[in-house]
């Protein structure tokens, strides 16, 4: 995470100007003080609004930047390429260890930094305490046709 959306989070969406108060809800995290708690609740409300109203669907191969609330701020990542997208139960591992936790279904993304292939991150979209949104930097290049596609070849089901 290297880029700040803005240093001070406001209660209105900078994109459409709507008041984000309806998306505000208490988030039980380890806040350092009351100021950070207030800013954190505003950041989560803003990101929840952006997730619902300004959602960007990304596909494998797209170049994206993702945004996430963190300690009363909204952090943006570097540019990453979407390597995989899969449905995931975020609490599956915790339940395998014994705790009785409700399933949290969402999408897990595997993102790879195009400049450094060993730099990966795995954001989970679907956690109401940490709403994540994407910004599309560049779409994936179109899939090129090969000779069999150009000739109209259809695979035969056996």
C-alpha positions as CSV (number, residue, x, y, z in Angstrom):
1,X,0.0,0.0,0.0
2,X,1.7,3.2,-1.1
3,X,-0.9,5.8,-2.0
4,X,-3.3,7.9,0.1
5,X,-6.7,8.7,-1.3
6,X,-6.8,11.8,0.9
7,X,-5.3,12.5,4.3
8,X,-8.5,13.4,6.1
9,X,-11.6,11.2,5.5
10,X,-14.8,13.2,5.2
11,X,-18.4,12.1,5.6
12,X,-19.3,12.8,2.0
13,X,-18.3,10.9,-1.1
14,X,-15.7,12.8,-3.1
15,X,-17.0,11.2,-6.3
16,X,-20.7,11.9,-6.1
17,X,-21.1,14.2,-3.1
18,X,-23.6,12.0,-1.2
19,X,-23.6,11.9,2.6
20,X,-22.2,8.5,3.7
21,X,-24.0,8.5,7.1
22,X,-26.5,5.8,6.2
23,X,-23.5,3.4,5.7
24,X,-22.0,4.2,9.1
25,X,-22.0,1.4,11.6
26,X,-19.9,0.5,14.6
27,X,-16.7,-1.4,13.8
28,X,-15.0,-3.2,16.7
29,X,-11.3,-2.9,16.0
30,X,-8.4,-2.0,18.2
31,X,-8.5,1.8,17.9
32,X,-5.7,3.9,19.4
33,X,-8.0,6.8,20.5
34,X,-11.4,8.3,20.0
35,X,-10.2,10.5,17.1
36,X,-9.0,7.5,15.2
37,X,-12.2,5.6,16.0
38,X,-14.3,8.4,14.6
39,X,-12.2,8.7,11.5
40,X,-12.2,4.9,11.1
41,X,-16.0,4.7,11.2
42,X,-16.2,7.5,8.6
43,X,-13.6,5.7,6.4
44,X,-15.5,2.4,6.6
45,X,-18.8,4.2,5.8
46,X,-17.2,5.9,2.8
47,X,-15.8,2.7,1.5
48,X,-19.1,0.8,2.1
49,X,-20.8,3.5,0.0
50,X,-18.2,3.3,-2.7
51,X,-18.5,-0.5,-2.7
52,X,-22.2,-0.3,-3.3
53,X,-22.5,2.8,-5.6
54,X,-19.2,3.0,-7.4
55,X,-18.2,-0.7,-7.6
56,X,-15.8,-1.7,-10.4
57,X,-15.9,-5.3,-11.6
58,X,-12.4,-6.5,-12.5
59,X,-11.4,-9.5,-14.6
60,X,-8.3,-11.7,-14.8
61,X,-5.6,-9.9,-16.6
62,X,-6.8,-6.4,-15.7
63,X,-4.4,-3.9,-14.1
64,X,-6.0,-2.5,-11.0
65,X,-5.3,-0.5,-7.8
66,X,-7.4,-1.4,-4.7
67,X,-8.5,0.9,-1.9
68,X,-9.1,-0.1,1.7
69,X,-9.8,1.6,5.0
70,X,-7.1,1.5,7.6
71,X,-6.9,3.2,11.0
72,X,-9.1,6.1,9.9
73,X,-7.5,6.6,6.5
74,X,-8.1,5.1,3.1
75,X,-5.0,3.4,1.5
76,X,-4.5,2.7,-2.1
77,X,-2.2,0.0,-3.4
78,X,0.3,0.0,-6.2
79,X,-0.8,-1.2,-9.6
80,X,-1.3,-4.9,-9.7
81,X,-2.4,-7.4,-12.3
82,X,-5.3,-9.7,-11.4
83,X,-4.0,-13.2,-11.6
84,X,-7.0,-15.2,-10.2
85,X,-10.4,-14.6,-8.8
86,X,-12.2,-17.2,-6.7
87,X,-15.1,-17.5,-4.4
88,X,-14.0,-18.0,-0.8
89,X,-15.3,-18.5,2.7
90,X,-13.1,-16.2,4.7
91,X,-13.8,-18.0,8.0
92,X,-13.3,-21.5,6.7
93,X,-9.8,-21.9,8.2
94,X,-10.9,-20.5,11.6
95,X,-13.8,-23.0,11.7
96,X,-11.3,-25.8,11.0
97,X,-9.5,-24.8,14.2
98,X,-12.6,-25.1,16.3
99,X,-14.3,-21.7,16.8
100,X,-17.9,-21.5,16.0
101,X,-17.8,-18.7,13.4
102,X,-20.5,-17.8,10.8
103,X,-19.4,-18.2,7.2
104,X,-18.2,-15.0,5.4
105,X,-18.6,-15.6,1.7
106,X,-16.8,-13.3,-0.8
107,X,-14.2,-13.1,-3.5
108,X,-10.5,-13.6,-3.0
109,X,-8.2,-12.0,-5.5
110,X,-4.6,-12.9,-6.2
111,X,-2.9,-9.8,-7.4
112,X,0.7,-9.7,-8.9
113,X,2.9,-6.7,-9.3
114,X,3.8,-6.5,-13.0
115,X,7.1,-4.9,-12.1
116,X,8.1,-7.5,-9.5
117,X,6.6,-10.9,-10.0
118,X,7.4,-12.0,-6.5
119,X,5.3,-9.2,-5.1
120,X,1.8,-10.5,-4.5
121,X,-1.2,-9.6,-2.4
122,X,-4.5,-11.3,-1.7
123,X,-7.4,-8.9,-0.9
124,X,-10.7,-10.4,0.2
125,X,-13.8,-8.6,-0.9
126,X,-16.8,-9.3,1.2
127,X,-15.8,-8.3,4.7
128,X,-18.3,-5.6,6.0
129,X,-15.7,-4.3,8.5
130,X,-13.1,-3.8,5.7
131,X,-14.9,-2.9,2.4
132,X,-12.4,-3.0,-0.5
133,X,-13.0,-1.3,-3.9
134,X,-11.0,-1.5,-7.1
135,X,-9.9,1.2,-9.5
136,X,-9.4,-0.1,-13.1
137,X,-6.0,1.2,-14.5
138,X,-6.1,-0.8,-17.7
139,X,-8.3,-3.6,-19.1
140,X,-6.8,-7.0,-19.9
141,X,-5.7,-7.3,-23.5
142,X,-8.2,-9.2,-25.7
143,X,-7.6,-12.9,-26.2
144,X,-6.0,-13.5,-29.5
145,X,-7.5,-16.0,-31.9
146,X,-5.5,-18.9,-33.1
147,X,-5.7,-20.7,-36.4
148,X,-8.3,-23.3,-35.2
149,X,-10.6,-20.5,-34.0
150,X,-10.3,-18.7,-37.3
151,X,-11.2,-21.8,-39.2
152,X,-14.3,-22.3,-37.0
153,X,-13.1,-25.5,-35.3
154,X,-15.3,-26.8,-32.5
155,X,-14.0,-29.4,-30.0
156,X,-15.9,-32.7,-30.1
157,X,-17.3,-33.9,-26.8
158,X,-16.4,-37.5,-26.2
